[in-house]
Amino acid sequence: MKGILLGYSCPSSASITSFDLPYYDSNTGNYGRGWKDIYFITATTILLTTMWSVSVKYVFEPIGRRMGLGKHKAKRFGEQTWLGMYCLSMWTLGMYIWTQSEHWMDGWAFFATFMSKQLDGKLKFYILTSLAFWLSQIIVVNVEKKRSDYALYMAHHVLTVVLFWINYVYGMHDAILVVSNLMEAADVFLCSTKILQYLNWKTSGNVSFATFVVVWIVSRHVIFVRFCWIFIRGIPAEMPYGCYSGVIRQLNETGNDCHSWGRLAGPFWDAQAPVCMTPVFKSIIVVFLLLLELMCVAWSVEIVQVTMRAVRKGYSEDVRSDTEEDAYREAEKKAKVNQQ
């Protein structure tokens, strides 16, 4: 973490550790992008995975045991506490960056920054850390005991990493900011709901769950869908098809050469290569966004089921796949008792 702070306080100094943000431009005060970003992402992925393992095992799980939770619930309590702290801190940072941007409350304005070669230091830190987090989550879901929706989790995490990386390479930084903030908003309340349920604080859990449902619907099925619609309508209306170059994007080519796969792949190998917005590239991004929304719809079905049970019973049960796992463990315990 010290290296991250040094990267901001002394941006013009030589990079000492893998945690320093690379490609600082003293002329503009912003950051470029390139292969060295992978070092930062790799180091941060290792850091986040280590922090998850250490904090859950030696900090939050013991706290859960002291609060009277069994071994299994104490572990889940620790995992959700760590995840909730991460989501809250990153969502707070993301919202701060978003509210300070020119496209806050104006979805059409964020096309002005598309295909840019440089970005602000805070935004670069946010994007690369988000990528590292989702990579660490791919590791975590394979270390944890498999849940009933493991395949959906893995598909979601891989899709998010690929979508964010493509957008980052193509200079669509603000698109990552918007999508990430919309996804994390509900996750904050999902984690708090699970924590309160593990502690059996039913009233607080119900309030948190109700808030989670509202935020989930608004962020993932209203605002996010509108964002997808703006993206579809805004290209080429707000951003013409063609190849762009320069620190501040400049349209310098609109011919048929822009549509070749070689030109589309160019930015992945050469950070200085022109980035081309074409119907094919637009379709790829739209497919990724719609797949993300379909996954949210699949989870929404489970949320509706939990909500219906909560209305009947007067309190919310565990959200998503944890309930099934807990029930399975209880059945195992009863079977062992009966055998004895």
N, C-alpha and C positions, 0 to 999 in steps of 0.2 A: 504493500500500500504506500510505503514511503516513496517508492519510485514513481508511482502515479502522481503523487503530490508534487514531487520534484519536476515532473514533466510539465506541470502547469506553471510552477513558480519560476522555473528556469528553462523556458521552451527553446531558447537558442543554444543551450549548452549541448555538448555531445551526448549521444545516448549511452548511458552507463549500464542499464539493466534492460531486460525484456519488457519491463513494465512502463518504460518511457514511451510516450506517443511519438511515432516516427513521422518524418516528412514535414517538419515545421518550416514554414516560409516566412522569414523575417520581413519580407517586403509587404505582405498582405496581412500578417498576423493570424493566418489560418493554416490548416494542415492539408497536405495532399494525401494520396494513397498509393500503395504499392506492396511488393512482396514482403517487406519488413513488418507489415501489419499482422502477418501470420504469426510472428514471434510473440507479439503482444497477446493475440488471441490464445495461442497455445499456453503461454505462461499464466494467463488469467483463468483459463479452463482448469489447469492443474491447481491453481490457488483456490478457486471456488469449490472444486471437488474435495480438496483437503479440508477447507473450512467446514463444508457440509459434514464430512465424516467426523472430524474432531469435535465440532460444536454439538452435534447430535449425541454422540456417544458419551462425551465427558462433561457436557454442560446441561443441555436441555432434557435429555433422557433422565439423568439423576434428579433434576428438578421435578419432572413428572412423577418419579417414584416417591419422592418426598411428599408429593401432593396426593398420594394414595392410589396412583394408577398402577395397574398390573404391568408386567414386562412388555407385553405386546402393545398396549395402549400408550405406555410411556415412550416407547420407540416412535410410534406414530405421532405422538405429541411433539417429540423432539424434531422430527422431520418437518412437520407442518409449521413449527415455530421458526425454524431456520428459513423455510421457504417464504413464510409470511414476512419476515424481516427483510429478506432480499426484495420481494415484490414491492413492499411499501417504500423502501428506500429508492429503488429504481423508478417506480411510478412517480414518486415525488420529484426526482430529478428530471424525469421525462416531461412531466407537466410544467415544470418551471421553464424548461427549454422551449416547449411548445407555446406557452403563453407569452413568451418573449419574442416569438417569431412573427414574421409579417403575415403568415397564413393562419394565425389563430382566429377562429370564428369565421374564416373565409376559405373554404375548401378549394376554391378555384385559384387562389393566389399561390398555392404551393407549386404550381407548374413553373413559376418563374425561376425556381432554383433547380429544376430538373436538369440532369446531364452536366452538373457542375463538377469541375476537377478538384475543387477544394471545399472544405467545410470547417466550421468553428470547432475549437478544441473540445468544448463540453459535449457537443453533438457527436464528435468522433469517439470520445471516451464512452459515451452512452451506447453507441451502435456496436463497437467492438466488444464491450463488456456484455451486451445482450447476446451477441453471437457466442461468446465464451460460455455464458450461462446455459444456453440451449444445448451446446455441445456437452457441458458437464451433466445436464439432465439426461442426455442419451446414455451416459455412463451410469448415472444414478438409477435409472429405471431398470437397468440390467443387473445392478448389484442388489437392489431391493427384491423382496419376494414378488413374483409376478402377480399382477392383479387381473381381474376379469377383462378389463379393457386395455391390456398391455399393448396389443397391436395398434389400437387407435392412438394411444399415447406415443408410441414410437413413430408412427406415420406423421403425427402432428409435429413432433420435435424435428424430424428430418426435413419435413416440408418447410418449417419455419426457418431452419438454418439455410437451406438452399435459397428460399425467397429473399431473406435478408442479405445474403452474400451477393446474389445477382443484382439486387437494388443498390447495394453499396458500390460494387464495381462499376455500375452504370451511372453513378452519381445521383441516384434518386434517394438522397439521404432523408429528406423530410417524409417520404412515404413510409420508411422504416419507423421513424419517430411516431407517426400517427398510428400505424398498425400496432406497434408495440405498446403504446399507451392504452389503446382501446382494449387490448387483450389483458394487460396487467391490472386494469381497474377492477375487474370482477375477481381476479385471482387473490387480491388482497382480502376481500370479504369471504372468499371460499376458504382461505387458510384460517381466518379468525373463527368462522363457523365450525370448522373441524376441531380446532383447539378447544372451543367452548363445549362442544359435544363430548369430547374425550374427558373433560373435567366434570361433565354431567351438570353444567350450569344451563338448565333448560330455558329459562326466560331470556337470558342474554343470547343463548344460542338461537332461539327463535327470531329475535330481533336482527341478529347478524345474518341469519339465513334469508329473512325477508328482504333485507337490504341487498344481499348478494343476488337474489333473483331479479330484483328491479334493475340493478347495475348491469347484470348479465344481459338482460333483454335490451336495455337501452344502448349499451356499448357495442354488443356483438351482433344484434339483429336490427338495429335502427341506424346508429351512426356509422358502423362499419359497412353496412349495405349501401348507405348513401355515399361513403367514400369510394366504394367499388363503382358506383354509378357515375360519380364525378370523374374517376379515372377513365372509364370507358368513353364518356362523352367528351372529356377534355382533350383527348388525343384522336384526331389531329386538330381539333378546333382551337385549343389553347397552345398546343405544341405541335407544329407541323412535322410530318415525317421527313427524315433526312439524317445526315451525320453532323455531329456537333464536336467542336474542339475549343481549346482555350481555357484559361483559368475561370473566366466568366463565359459561360457557354455562348458559342457563336455558330450559327448554321452556315456551314461552308460547302455542303454538297447535298444534292437532292436527286441524283441520277440513279439508274438501275444498279450501279455498283454497291449502293448502300444495302441492298437486299441480299447480298451474298452471305453465306454462312461464315466465310472467312472474316468478313468485316464485323459480323456480329460477335464472333469469338475473340476478336482482336484485343479488347480491353482486359480480358482475363489474363493475357500474357504480357501486354505492354500498357502500363498505366497512362502513357502519353498518347496512345492510339485514340483516334476519334471514336465516339460512341454514337451508335446509329439507332434511331427510333424508327422501327418499321412495323407494318401490320403483323408480321410473324412474331416479333419480339413483344408487341403489345398483347397479342393473343396468349403468349406463354405466361406473362404476368397475370393476366385476367384469369386464366385457368388455375394458377396457384392461389389467387385470392378467393375464387369460388370454392376450391377444394377446402380451404381453411374455413370458409363459412359453412360448408356441408358438415365438417367435423363438429363445429359448434352446434349445428342443428341436432346431430346425433347425441351430443351430450345434453342438449336441451330436453330431449325425450326423457332421459334419466332424471333430470331436474324436475320435470313435470310430475313424474311418478313419485319422487320424494315429496314434492309439495302436496300431492293428493293424500299421501299417507300422513303428512304432518297435519293437514286439516282434519282428518278423521281422528287422529290420536291426540291432537292438542300440542304436539311438540315435533320438531324436525329430527329425523334420523340422520345417520351419517350420509354424506353426499357422495355420489358416484359409486365407485366400485368397492370402497372400504367396507360397506355394510355386508356385502356378500362374503367377503373374506372373514369378517368377524363371526358371521353366522356359521361359516364352515368350521372355524376353530371351536366354536361352542359345541357344534355337533360332534367334533372329534373328541372333546372332553367327555361328553355324555356317553359316547360309545365306549371309551376306556373305563368309565365308572361302571357301566353295565357289565362289561367283561369281567370286572373284578367281583 
